[in-house]
Amino acid sequence: MRHRHAGGETLLGIARAMGLARATVRNYAAADTFPAWLPHDAGPSLLDVPPLLRD
């Protein structure tokens, strides 16, 4: 994204071509480095019902 934006392509054009929101493209274009994605634990399941609600 940074290369495309530096090459003169508009943020809106990049967003449309990549199927992303303009704000996302703006954040990535302004970032100095690519943000690292950290793994996260899965949240509670809808099947994890407290014992009092099972009866």
URHUQUI-V601085 format. One record per helix or strand. SS is the DSSP state (@ for helix, = for strand). FROM is the first residue (numbers start at 1). LEN is the number of residues. Records with the same first field share a line. If there is no record, write none. Layout:
SS=FROM-LEN + FROM-LEN
This chain:
@=2-5 + 11-8 + 22-9 + 51-3
